[in-house]
Amino acid sequence: RNNSYKSIMLGLKGPETRFISIPARSSRSINLYSGSYKYAATAKNTNTISGYKYFGTNRKYTWNFKVN
């Protein structure tokens, strides 16, 4: 879920690699293989945030982003 007024690009690298564009003030639903992922999220004229996140099997997550 993107709670900002800028589009966000999210990169995930783990059991699979994905690049996901999340338009401003909207949300996306995706399916991922379970496991640990390195992520990086950025928007135009902002700093990139990165870290690690684990996603379990047959689980549903809500991940909120907001950039200034």
PDB file with SEQRES, HELIX, SHEET and CRYST1 records, atoms N, CA, C and O in Angstrom:
SEQRES   1 A   68  ARG ASN ASN SER TYR LYS SER ILE MET LEU GLY LEU LYS          
SEQRES   2 A   68  GLY PRO GLU THR ARG PHE ILE SER ILE PRO ALA ARG SER          
SEQRES   3 A   68  SER ARG SER ILE ASN LEU TYR SER GLY SER TYR LYS TYR          
SEQRES   4 A   68  ALA ALA THR ALA LYS ASN THR ASN THR ILE SER GLY TYR          
SEQRES   5 A   68  LYS TYR PHE GLY THR ASN ARG LYS TYR THR TRP ASN PHE          
SEQRES   6 A   68  LYS VAL ASN                                                  
SHEET    1 AA1 4 THR A  17  ILE A  22  0                                        
SHEET    2 AA1 4 ILE A   8  LYS A  13 -1                                        
SHEET    3 AA1 4 GLY A  35  ALA A  43 -1                                        
SHEET    4 AA1 4 ILE A  49  PHE A  55 -1                                        
CRYST1    1.000    1.000    1.000  90.00  90.00  90.00 P 1           1          
ATOM      1  N   ARG A   1       0.851  -1.172   0.000  1.00  0.00           N  
ATOM      2  CA  ARG A   1       0.000   0.000   0.000  1.00  0.00           C  
ATOM      3  C   ARG A   1       0.893   1.229   0.000  1.00  0.00           C  
ATOM      4  O   ARG A   1       1.784   1.361   0.838  1.00  0.00           O  
ATOM      5  N   ASN A   2       0.648   2.126  -0.943  1.00  0.00           N  
ATOM      6  CA  ASN A   2       1.414   3.357  -1.065  1.00  0.00           C  
ATOM      7  C   ASN A   2       0.548   4.503  -0.553  1.00  0.00           C  
ATOM      8  O   ASN A   2      -0.435   4.876  -1.193  1.00  0.00           O  
ATOM      9  N   ASN A   3       0.910   5.057   0.588  1.00  0.00           N  
ATOM     10  CA  ASN A   3       0.138   6.132   1.201  1.00  0.00           C  
ATOM     11  C   ASN A   3       0.667   7.518   0.850  1.00  0.00           C  
ATOM     12  O   ASN A   3       0.330   8.492   1.523  1.00  0.00           O  
ATOM     13  N   SER A   4       1.486   7.623  -0.185  1.00  0.00           N  
ATOM     14  CA  SER A   4       2.076   8.912  -0.532  1.00  0.00           C  
ATOM     15  C   SER A   4       1.537   9.419  -1.871  1.00  0.00           C  
ATOM     16  O   SER A   4       0.751   8.752  -2.543  1.00  0.00           O  
ATOM     17  N   TYR A   5       1.984  10.613  -2.230  1.00  0.00           N  
ATOM     18  CA  TYR A   5       1.557  11.228  -3.482  1.00  0.00           C  
ATOM     19  C   TYR A   5       2.580  11.031  -4.602  1.00  0.00           C  
ATOM     20  O   TYR A   5       2.523  11.706  -5.630  1.00  0.00           O  
ATOM     21  N   LYS A   6       3.512  10.104  -4.395  1.00  0.00           N  
ATOM     22  CA  LYS A   6       4.502   9.764  -5.415  1.00  0.00           C  
ATOM     23  C   LYS A   6       4.428   8.268  -5.689  1.00  0.00           C  
ATOM     24  O   LYS A   6       4.134   7.484  -4.787  1.00  0.00           O  
ATOM     25  N   SER A   7       4.692   7.872  -6.924  1.00  0.00           N  
ATOM     26  CA  SER A   7       4.788   6.451  -7.249  1.00  0.00           C  
ATOM     27  C   SER A   7       6.043   5.881  -6.607  1.00  0.00           C  
ATOM     28  O   SER A   7       7.068   6.557  -6.527  1.00  0.00           O  
ATOM     29  N   ILE A   8       5.962   4.649  -6.154  1.00  0.00           N  
ATOM     30  CA  ILE A   8       7.079   3.971  -5.499  1.00  0.00           C  
ATOM     31  C   ILE A   8       7.486   2.765  -6.341  1.00  0.00           C  
ATOM     32  O   ILE A   8       6.640   2.048  -6.875  1.00  0.00           O  
ATOM     33  N   MET A   9       8.803   2.556  -6.449  1.00  0.00           N  
ATOM     34  CA  MET A   9       9.326   1.349  -7.087  1.00  0.00           C  
ATOM     35  C   MET A   9       9.919   0.484  -5.978  1.00  0.00           C  
ATOM     36  O   MET A   9      10.752   0.944  -5.197  1.00  0.00           O  
ATOM     37  N   LEU A  10       9.486  -0.761  -5.919  1.00  0.00           N  
ATOM     38  CA  LEU A  10       9.941  -1.707  -4.906  1.00  0.00           C  
ATOM     39  C   LEU A  10      10.656  -2.857  -5.590  1.00  0.00           C  
ATOM     40  O   LEU A  10      10.111  -3.479  -6.501  1.00  0.00           O  
ATOM     41  N   GLY A  11      11.872  -3.140  -5.153  1.00  0.00           N  
ATOM     42  CA  GLY A  11      12.627  -4.282  -5.649  1.00  0.00           C  
ATOM     43  C   GLY A  11      12.763  -5.316  -4.550  1.00  0.00           C  
ATOM     44  O   GLY A  11      13.051  -4.974  -3.403  1.00  0.00           O  
ATOM     45  N   LEU A  12      12.559  -6.578  -4.892  1.00  0.00           N  
ATOM     46  CA  LEU A  12      12.680  -7.684  -3.941  1.00  0.00           C  
ATOM     47  C   LEU A  12      13.620  -8.730  -4.527  1.00  0.00           C  
ATOM     48  O   LEU A  12      13.502  -9.093  -5.697  1.00  0.00           O  
ATOM     49  N   LYS A  13      14.557  -9.212  -3.709  1.00  0.00           N  
ATOM     50  CA  LYS A  13      15.471 -10.264  -4.158  1.00  0.00           C  
ATOM     51  C   LYS A  13      15.567 -11.308  -3.065  1.00  0.00           C  
ATOM     52  O   LYS A  13      15.948 -11.004  -1.935  1.00  0.00           O  
ATOM     53  N   GLY A  14      15.221 -12.534  -3.403  1.00  0.00           N  
ATOM     54  CA  GLY A  14      15.247 -13.649  -2.457  1.00  0.00           C  
ATOM     55  C   GLY A  14      15.032 -14.929  -3.243  1.00  0.00           C  
ATOM     56  O   GLY A  14      15.732 -15.181  -4.224  1.00  0.00           O  
ATOM     57  N   PRO A  15      14.058 -15.748  -2.818  1.00  0.00           N  
ATOM     58  CA  PRO A  15      13.744 -16.947  -3.592  1.00  0.00           C  
ATOM     59  C   PRO A  15      13.330 -16.619  -5.030  1.00  0.00           C  
ATOM     60  O   PRO A  15      13.430 -17.471  -5.913  1.00  0.00           O  
ATOM     61  N   GLU A  16      12.875 -15.411  -5.263  1.00  0.00           N  
ATOM     62  CA  GLU A  16      12.623 -14.898  -6.604  1.00  0.00           C  
ATOM     63  C   GLU A  16      12.948 -13.405  -6.590  1.00  0.00           C  
ATOM     64  O   GLU A  16      13.031 -12.797  -5.524  1.00  0.00           O  
ATOM     65  N   THR A  17      13.129 -12.825  -7.756  1.00  0.00           N  
ATOM     66  CA  THR A  17      13.420 -11.399  -7.880  1.00  0.00           C  
ATOM     67  C   THR A  17      12.238 -10.731  -8.554  1.00  0.00           C  
ATOM     68  O   THR A  17      11.763 -11.182  -9.597  1.00  0.00           O  
ATOM     69  N   ARG A  18      11.766  -9.645  -7.945  1.00  0.00           N  
ATOM     70  CA  ARG A  18      10.606  -8.923  -8.490  1.00  0.00           C  
ATOM     71  C   ARG A  18      10.854  -7.430  -8.395  1.00  0.00           C  
ATOM     72  O   ARG A  18      11.509  -6.952  -7.468  1.00  0.00           O  
ATOM     73  N   PHE A  19      10.321  -6.697  -9.367  1.00  0.00           N  
ATOM     74  CA  PHE A  19      10.295  -5.243  -9.358  1.00  0.00           C  
ATOM     75  C   PHE A  19       8.842  -4.833  -9.501  1.00  0.00           C  
ATOM     76  O   PHE A  19       8.181  -5.195 -10.475  1.00  0.00           O  
ATOM     77  N   ILE A  20       8.341  -4.074  -8.527  1.00  0.00           N  
ATOM     78  CA  ILE A  20       6.925  -3.757  -8.464  1.00  0.00           C  
ATOM     79  C   ILE A  20       6.750  -2.244  -8.398  1.00  0.00           C  
ATOM     80  O   ILE A  20       7.325  -1.581  -7.535  1.00  0.00           O  
ATOM     81  N   SER A  21       5.961  -1.710  -9.306  1.00  0.00           N  
ATOM     82  CA  SER A  21       5.621  -0.295  -9.288  1.00  0.00           C  
ATOM     83  C   SER A  21       4.292  -0.146  -8.554  1.00  0.00           C  
ATOM     84  O   SER A  21       3.319  -0.838  -8.856  1.00  0.00           O  
ATOM     85  N   ILE A  22       4.268   0.768  -7.585  1.00  0.00           N  
ATOM     86  CA  ILE A  22       3.052   1.010  -6.812  1.00  0.00           C  
ATOM     87  C   ILE A  22       2.664   2.470  -7.039  1.00  0.00           C  
ATOM     88  O   ILE A  22       3.316   3.370  -6.508  1.00  0.00           O  
ATOM     89  N   PRO A  23       1.614   2.717  -7.818  1.00  0.00           N  
ATOM     90  CA  PRO A  23       1.209   4.096  -8.090  1.00  0.00           C  
ATOM     91  C   PRO A  23       0.854   4.847  -6.806  1.00  0.00           C  
ATOM     92  O   PRO A  23       0.526   4.237  -5.788  1.00  0.00           O  
ATOM     93  N   ALA A  24       0.924   6.161  -6.870  1.00  0.00           N  
ATOM     94  CA  ALA A  24       0.590   7.013  -5.723  1.00  0.00           C  
ATOM     95  C   ALA A  24      -0.823   6.730  -5.237  1.00  0.00           C  
ATOM     96  O   ALA A  24      -1.746   6.547  -6.031  1.00  0.00           O  
ATOM     97  N   ARG A  25      -0.975   6.697  -3.901  1.00  0.00           N  
ATOM     98  CA  ARG A  25      -2.277   6.546  -3.239  1.00  0.00           C  
ATOM     99  C   ARG A  25      -3.039   5.296  -3.710  1.00  0.00           C  
ATOM    100  O   ARG A  25      -4.256   5.333  -3.893  1.00  0.00           O  
ATOM    101  N   SER A  26      -2.307   4.195  -3.901  1.00  0.00           N  
ATOM    102  CA  SER A  26      -2.952   2.957  -4.338  1.00  0.00           C  
ATOM    103  C   SER A  26      -2.266   1.754  -3.706  1.00  0.00           C  
ATOM    104  O   SER A  26      -1.335   1.906  -2.915  1.00  0.00           O  
ATOM    105  N   SER A  27      -2.725   0.573  -4.055  1.00  0.00           N  
ATOM    106  CA  SER A  27      -2.130  -0.644  -3.501  1.00  0.00           C  
ATOM    107  C   SER A  27      -1.989  -1.687  -4.599  1.00  0.00           C  
ATOM    108  O   SER A  27      -2.629  -1.603  -5.647  1.00  0.00           O  
ATOM    109  N   ARG A  28      -1.142  -2.668  -4.338  1.00  0.00           N  
ATOM    110  CA  ARG A  28      -0.921  -3.791  -5.245  1.00  0.00           C  
ATOM    111  C   ARG A  28      -0.946  -5.066  -4.429  1.00  0.00           C  
ATOM    112  O   ARG A  28      -0.522  -5.085  -3.273  1.00  0.00           O  
ATOM    113  N   SER A  29      -1.438  -6.119  -5.029  1.00  0.00           N  
ATOM    114  CA  SER A  29      -1.388  -7.456  -4.419  1.00  0.00           C  
ATOM    115  C   SER A  29      -0.544  -8.340  -5.317  1.00  0.00           C  
ATOM    116  O   SER A  29      -0.737  -8.382  -6.532  1.00  0.00           O  
ATOM    117  N   ILE A  30       0.402  -9.052  -4.698  1.00  0.00           N  
ATOM    118  CA  ILE A  30       1.267  -9.962  -5.450  1.00  0.00           C  
ATOM    119  C   ILE A  30       1.403 -11.262  -4.669  1.00  0.00           C  
ATOM    120  O   ILE A  30       1.135 -11.303  -3.468  1.00  0.00           O  
ATOM    121  N   ASN A  31       1.814 -12.306  -5.342  1.00  0.00           N  
ATOM    122  CA  ASN A  31       2.125 -13.589  -4.711  1.00  0.00           C  
ATOM    123  C   ASN A  31       3.626 -13.809  -4.819  1.00  0.00           C  
ATOM    124  O   ASN A  31       4.221 -13.599  -5.876  1.00  0.00           O  
ATOM    125  N   LEU A  32       4.233 -14.235  -3.713  1.00  0.00           N  
ATOM    126  CA  LEU A  32       5.670 -14.489  -3.668  1.00  0.00           C  
ATOM    127  C   LEU A  32       5.932 -15.879  -3.110  1.00  0.00           C  
ATOM    128  O   LEU A  32       5.136 -16.410  -2.336  1.00  0.00           O  
ATOM    129  N   TYR A  33       7.055 -16.463  -3.509  1.00  0.00           N  
ATOM    130  CA  TYR A  33       7.527 -17.675  -2.847  1.00  0.00           C  
ATOM    131  C   TYR A  33       7.903 -17.310  -1.417  1.00  0.00           C  
ATOM    132  O   TYR A  33       8.359 -16.194  -1.168  1.00  0.00           O  
ATOM    133  N   SER A  34       7.722 -18.218  -0.486  1.00  0.00           N  
ATOM    134  CA  SER A  34       8.092 -17.930   0.898  1.00  0.00           C  
ATOM    135  C   SER A  34       9.610 -17.859   1.034  1.00  0.00           C  
ATOM    136  O   SER A  34      10.348 -18.461   0.254  1.00  0.00           O  
ATOM    137  N   GLY A  35      10.058 -17.113   2.039  1.00  0.00           N  
ATOM    138  CA  GLY A  35      11.482 -16.996   2.307  1.00  0.00           C  
ATOM    139  C   GLY A  35      11.870 -15.586   2.686  1.00  0.00           C  
ATOM    140  O   GLY A  35      11.023 -14.704   2.831  1.00  0.00           O  
ATOM    141  N   SER A  36      13.169 -15.389   2.845  1.00  0.00           N  
ATOM    142  CA  SER A  36      13.726 -14.095   3.227  1.00  0.00           C  
ATOM    143  C   SER A  36      14.094 -13.310   1.972  1.00  0.00           C  
ATOM    144  O   SER A  36      14.697 -13.847   1.043  1.00  0.00           O  
ATOM    145  N   TYR A  37      13.725 -12.041   1.961  1.00  0.00           N  
ATOM    146  CA  TYR A  37      13.970 -11.173   0.817  1.00  0.00           C  
ATOM    147  C   TYR A  37      14.716  -9.923   1.250  1.00  0.00           C  
ATOM    148  O   TYR A  37      14.457  -9.364   2.316  1.00  0.00           O  
ATOM    149  N   LYS A  38      15.646  -9.496   0.405  1.00  0.00           N  
ATOM    150  CA  LYS A  38      16.225  -8.164   0.562  1.00  0.00           C  
ATOM    151  C   LYS A  38      15.336  -7.244  -0.256  1.00  0.00           C  
ATOM    152  O   LYS A  38      14.967  -7.575  -1.383  1.00  0.00           O  
ATOM    153  N   TYR A  39      14.986  -6.079   0.309  1.00  0.00           N  
ATOM    154  CA  TYR A  39      14.130  -5.157  -0.423  1.00  0.00           C  
ATOM    155  C   TYR A  39      14.776  -3.780  -0.508  1.00  0.00           C  
ATOM    156  O   TYR A  39      15.616  -3.412   0.314  1.00  0.00           O  
ATOM    157  N   ALA A  40      14.364  -3.036  -1.516  1.00  0.00           N  
ATOM    158  CA  ALA A  40      14.734  -1.631  -1.667  1.00  0.00           C  
ATOM    159  C   ALA A  40      13.522  -0.926  -2.253  1.00  0.00           C  
ATOM    160  O   ALA A  40      12.924  -1.400  -3.219  1.00  0.00           O  
ATOM    161  N   ALA A  41      13.162   0.212  -1.661  1.00  0.00           N  
ATOM    162  CA  ALA A  41      12.028   0.995  -2.131  1.00  0.00           C  
ATOM    163  C   ALA A  41      12.477   2.431  -2.340  1.00  0.00           C  
ATOM    164  O   ALA A  41      13.221   2.987  -1.533  1.00  0.00           O  
ATOM    165  N   THR A  42      12.013   3.025  -3.438  1.00  0.00           N  
ATOM    166  CA  THR A  42      12.386   4.401  -3.740  1.00  0.00           C  
ATOM    167  C   THR A  42      11.270   5.096  -4.501  1.00  0.00           C  
ATOM    168  O   THR A  42      10.403   4.450  -5.090  1.00  0.00           O  
ATOM    169  N   ALA A  43      11.305   6.405  -4.481  1.00  0.00           N  
ATOM    170  CA  ALA A  43      10.412   7.250  -5.258  1.00  0.00           C  
ATOM    171  C   ALA A  43      11.240   8.420  -5.772  1.00  0.00           C  
ATOM    172  O   ALA A  43      12.333   8.680  -5.270  1.00  0.00           O  
ATOM    173  N   LYS A  44      10.727   9.113  -6.758  1.00  0.00           N  
ATOM    174  CA  LYS A  44      11.455  10.232  -7.358  1.00  0.00           C  
ATOM    175  C   LYS A  44      11.823  11.271  -6.295  1.00  0.00           C  
ATOM    176  O   LYS A  44      10.987  11.680  -5.490  1.00  0.00           O  
ATOM    177  N   ASN A  45      13.099  11.688  -6.313  1.00  0.00           N  
ATOM    178  CA  ASN A  45      13.634  12.704  -5.398  1.00  0.00           C  
ATOM    179  C   ASN A  45      13.557  12.309  -3.922  1.00  0.00           C  
ATOM    180  O   ASN A  45      13.360  13.167  -3.063  1.00  0.00           O  
ATOM    181  N   THR A  46      13.711  11.019  -3.624  1.00  0.00           N  
ATOM    182  CA  THR A  46      13.730  10.548  -2.240  1.00  0.00           C  
ATOM    183  C   THR A  46      14.928   9.620  -2.045  1.00  0.00           C  
ATOM    184  O   THR A  46      15.525   9.153  -3.016  1.00  0.00           O  
ATOM    185  N   ASN A  47      15.266   9.363  -0.812  1.00  0.00           N  
ATOM    186  CA  ASN A  47      16.300   8.379  -0.498  1.00  0.00           C  
ATOM    187  C   ASN A  47      15.712   6.984  -0.590  1.00  0.00           C  
ATOM    188  O   ASN A  47      14.533   6.773  -0.303  1.00  0.00           O  
ATOM    189  N   THR A  48      16.532   6.048  -0.986  1.00  0.00           N  
ATOM    190  CA  THR A  48      16.122   4.643  -1.034  1.00  0.00           C  
ATOM    191  C   THR A  48      16.154   4.068   0.371  1.00  0.00           C  
ATOM    192  O   THR A  48      17.095   4.310   1.128  1.00  0.00           O  
ATOM    193  N   ILE A  49      15.118   3.302   0.719  1.00  0.00           N  
ATOM    194  CA  ILE A  49      15.147   2.555   1.975  1.00  0.00           C  
ATOM    195  C   ILE A  49      15.330   1.091   1.622  1.00  0.00           C  
ATOM    196  O   ILE A  49      14.822   0.624   0.603  1.00  0.00           O  
ATOM    197  N   SER A  50      16.053   0.370   2.461  1.00  0.00           N  
ATOM    198  CA  SER A  50      16.292  -1.042   2.179  1.00  0.00           C  
ATOM    199  C   SER A  50      16.381  -1.820   3.480  1.00  0.00           C  
ATOM    200  O   SER A  50      16.548  -1.252   4.559  1.00  0.00           O  
ATOM    201  N   GLY A  51      16.266  -3.118   3.352  1.00  0.00           N  
ATOM    202  CA  GLY A  51      16.343  -3.992   4.504  1.00  0.00           C  
ATOM    203  C   GLY A  51      15.986  -5.408   4.099  1.00  0.00           C  
ATOM    204  O   GLY A  51      16.054  -5.771   2.925  1.00  0.00           O  
ATOM    205  N   TYR A  52      15.606  -6.196   5.082  1.00  0.00           N  
ATOM    206  CA  TYR A  52      15.231  -7.584   4.850  1.00  0.00           C  
ATOM    207  C   TYR A  52      13.858  -7.847   5.442  1.00  0.00           C  
ATOM    208  O   TYR A  52      13.502  -7.303   6.487  1.00  0.00           O  
ATOM    209  N   LYS A  53      13.089  -8.692   4.754  1.00  0.00           N  
ATOM    210  CA  LYS A  53      11.754  -9.041   5.233  1.00  0.00           C  
ATOM    211  C   LYS A  53      11.507 -10.510   4.906  1.00  0.00           C  
ATOM    212  O   LYS A  53      11.850 -10.983   3.822  1.00  0.00           O  
ATOM    213  N   TYR A  54      10.909 -11.221   5.855  1.00  0.00           N  
ATOM    214  CA  TYR A  54      10.576 -12.632   5.657  1.00  0.00           C  
ATOM    215  C   TYR A  54       9.088 -12.763   5.344  1.00  0.00           C  
ATOM    216  O   TYR A  54       8.251 -12.140   5.996  1.00  0.00           O  
ATOM    217  N   PHE A  55       8.768 -13.576   4.344  1.00  0.00           N  
ATOM    218  CA  PHE A  55       7.385 -13.868   3.990  1.00  0.00           C  
ATOM    219  C   PHE A  55       7.150 -15.366   4.141  1.00  0.00           C  
ATOM    220  O   PHE A  55       7.872 -16.174   3.557  1.00  0.00           O  
ATOM    221  N   GLY A  56       6.144 -15.734   4.920  1.00  0.00           N  
ATOM    222  CA  GLY A  56       5.841 -17.141   5.176  1.00  0.00           C  
ATOM    223  C   GLY A  56       4.924 -17.754   4.130  1.00  0.00           C  
ATOM    224  O   GLY A  56       4.328 -17.047   3.318  1.00  0.00           O  
ATOM    225  N   THR A  57       4.820 -19.059   4.159  1.00  0.00           N  
ATOM    226  CA  THR A  57       3.970 -19.814   3.242  1.00  0.00           C  
ATOM    227  C   THR A  57       2.494 -19.587   3.558  1.00  0.00           C  
ATOM    228  O   THR A  57       2.091 -19.605   4.721  1.00  0.00           O  
ATOM    229  N   ASN A  58       1.697 -19.374   2.521  1.00  0.00           N  
ATOM    230  CA  ASN A  58       0.246 -19.202   2.644  1.00  0.00           C  
ATOM    231  C   ASN A  58      -0.140 -18.126   3.644  1.00  0.00           C  
ATOM    232  O   ASN A  58      -1.089 -18.303   4.408  1.00  0.00           O  
ATOM    233  N   ARG A  59       0.576 -17.027   3.649  1.00  0.00           N  
ATOM    234  CA  ARG A  59       0.300 -15.907   4.546  1.00  0.00           C  
ATOM    235  C   ARG A  59      -0.059 -14.684   3.720  1.00  0.00           C  
ATOM    236  O   ARG A  59       0.353 -14.562   2.567  1.00  0.00           O  
ATOM    237  N   LYS A  60      -0.823 -13.784   4.309  1.00  0.00           N  
ATOM    238  CA  LYS A  60      -1.176 -12.523   3.672  1.00  0.00           C  
ATOM    239  C   LYS A  60      -0.598 -11.395   4.516  1.00  0.00           C  
ATOM    240  O   LYS A  60      -0.784 -11.361   5.732  1.00  0.00           O  
ATOM    241  N   TYR A  61       0.099 -10.477   3.867  1.00  0.00           N  
ATOM    242  CA  TYR A  61       0.742  -9.366   4.555  1.00  0.00           C  
ATOM    243  C   TYR A  61       0.251  -8.050   3.970  1.00  0.00           C  
ATOM    244  O   TYR A  61      -0.054  -7.966   2.780  1.00  0.00           O  
ATOM    245  N   THR A  62       0.177  -7.035   4.804  1.00  0.00           N  
ATOM    246  CA  THR A  62      -0.038  -5.667   4.344  1.00  0.00           C  
ATOM    247  C   THR A  62       1.215  -4.893   4.703  1.00  0.00           C  
ATOM    248  O   THR A  62       1.629  -4.865   5.862  1.00  0.00           O  
ATOM    249  N   TRP A  63       1.816  -4.268   3.707  1.00  0.00           N  
ATOM    250  CA  TRP A  63       3.059  -3.539   3.875  1.00  0.00           C  
ATOM    251  C   TRP A  63       2.796  -2.107   3.434  1.00  0.00           C  
ATOM    252  O   TRP A  63       2.484  -1.876   2.266  1.00  0.00           O  
ATOM    253  N   ASN A  64       2.912  -1.156   4.324  1.00  0.00           N  
ATOM    254  CA  ASN A  64       2.603   0.237   4.050  1.00  0.00           C  
ATOM    255  C   ASN A  64       3.868   1.043   3.785  1.00  0.00           C  
ATOM    256  O   ASN A  64       4.866   0.908   4.493  1.00  0.00           O  
ATOM    257  N   PHE A  65       3.814   1.885   2.751  1.00  0.00           N  
ATOM    258  CA  PHE A  65       4.925   2.773   2.403  1.00  0.00           C  
ATOM    259  C   PHE A  65       4.423   4.206   2.371  1.00  0.00           C  
ATOM    260  O   PHE A  65       3.302   4.476   1.940  1.00  0.00           O  
ATOM    261  N   LYS A  66       5.263   5.117   2.830  1.00  0.00           N  
ATOM    262  CA  LYS A  66       4.982   6.537   2.685  1.00  0.00           C  
ATOM    263  C   LYS A  66       6.307   7.258   2.539  1.00  0.00           C  
ATOM    264  O   LYS A  66       7.227   7.063   3.334  1.00  0.00           O  
ATOM    265  N   VAL A  67       6.397   8.102   1.505  1.00  0.00           N  
ATOM    266  CA  VAL A  67       7.604   8.897   1.289  1.00  0.00           C  
ATOM    267  C   VAL A  67       7.230  10.367   1.354  1.00  0.00           C  
ATOM    268  O   VAL A  67       6.094  10.749   1.073  1.00  0.00           O  
ATOM    269  N   ASN A  68       8.191  11.172   1.725  1.00  0.00           N  
ATOM    270  CA  ASN A  68       7.964  12.622   1.789  1.00  0.00           C  
ATOM    271  C   ASN A  68       8.706  13.320   0.684  1.00  0.00           C  
ATOM    272  O   ASN A  68       8.639  14.545   0.573  1.00  0.00           O  
TER     273      ASN A  68                                                      
END                                                                             
